[in-house]
Amino acid sequence: MNIEEPVNSIRFGRFELQPRERRLLANGEPTSVAPRAFELLLALVERAGHLVTKDELLSLAWPGLVVEE
């Protein structure tokens, strides 16, 4: 069984995203991010360079919920 370990941190520009700690740093300082916004940011950062569909984002940020536009 191959269990993928989460990445410690992802850097982009002046930001550092720490998925395990569920934290976003800007210039090394913690930044407040709402839980669903964090999920969306993480999904986009992890899939950088790839098309992410609306349905995929909805299922990641609002799993099991019906969300209308």
C-alpha positions, 0 to 999 in steps of 0.5 A, spaced: 500 500 500 502 506 497 500 512 502 502 519 499 505 523 505 502 531 504 507 536 502 510 540 508 509 547 505 508 550 498 511 557 496 509 561 491 511 569 491 511 572 498 506 566 500 507 559 504 502 554 504 502 549 510 497 544 508 498 539 514 498 545 519 492 548 515 496 555 515 498 560 510 504 565 511 505 572 507 512 574 508 513 569 514 507 572 518 500 568 519 494 570 514 487 569 516 484 564 511 477 561 512 476 554 512 473 553 505 477 558 502 483 555 504 480 548 501 480 552 494 486 555 495 490 548 496 486 545 491 488 550 486 496 550 488 496 543 488 493 543 481 498 549 478 498 548 471 492 544 470 485 545 469 481 545 475 473 544 473 468 548 477 465 541 479 472 539 482 472 545 486 465 544 489 466 537 491 473 539 494 470 545 498 463 543 499 463 535 499 457 532 500 453 538 499 448 541 494 451 548 492 448 553 487 451 558 483 
